[in-house]
């Protein structure tokens, strides 16, 4: 991670990517996640073999280390060979080494074990996913280049002269247009993962549960090709819960952050705190680079997610007809879109002064909303509902 950060600084990679250039840090970012995950998973496997405990007798017995369910399912008992490691590092990717996936899954796929024992033809789902990527690329070119919803627009004087509501809505549209570039690249990656057969998920009787007991994204008992989907576009752009958005955006990296940072800050059986969320978001910021825009976005988003959770707790005390009303859903979608894309503007412009200028141009409305919700939640916390 330190070597990655040093190269982010030397290459000023964030500014290069902002200008439309590419450098090797994109591939190196994913390679860093893979190297850390292999090391940690091997350590987990080594720990379960080497941990001992004293019992009431004079004997010493081997006891498994306490691991979270996901870690226990992905631990590595045998150290990868050089060939296996570099095969894992460089295979099935769109940015040389991306996206990030687990070594144990990859090696099972290579040897056609478990879920990959029998893989059906991937031609139709892979082709459909590739055309979805072309659609995302076309949307990015149209909105970003033809309609002019781009970085130059929100950094220019014309945008600042627009009415407040138009500034807010156009800021929303600009950040959405910027994301279309990511969607295009990620969906191309998804199509490659499908064509290789790696993304295949056989039918499960567990209703879409994976080996850890958590949802695997398959959405049910039918077979699908969503094992390594990178984003759920509609769930990002039209999600009524801001706290739920990270589950659908850059899913492979988000999964890594959850299981290698967020969960490992808490003992097995313990309850994660807001500090877990804040540290995880800041680690994500460092991983992207040291430019201020990343830190401003990920630091702010941690508080935004916490405010969204406060609203959710209040909702649980409402009658279902109000909580599930379409109008309330629409209000939440609009608020979620405007606030998150307000924060996301700093991820686009990256420079500190320019980021603050854009926020100031819209009266810091996202921070005001966040502060008000958190203050109300602190002064009059929602009542906890009795569990059945």
Secondary structure by P-SEA (a helix, b strand, c coil): caaaaaaaaaaaaaaaaaaccccaaaaaaaaaaaaaaaaaaaaaaaaaacbbbbccccbbbbbbccccaaaaaccccccccaaaaaaaacccccccccccccaaaaaaaaaccccccccccaaaaaaaaaaaaaaaaaaaaaaacccccccccccccccccccaaaaaaaaaaaaaaaaaaaaaaaaaaaaaaaaacccccccccccccccccccccccccccccccccccaaaaaaccccccccccccaaaaaaaaaaacccccccccccccaaaaaaaaaaaaaaacccaaaaaaaaaaaaaaaaaaaaaaaaaaccccccccaaaaaaaaaaaaaaaaaaacccccccaaaaaaaaaaacaaaaaaaaaaaaaaaaccccccccc
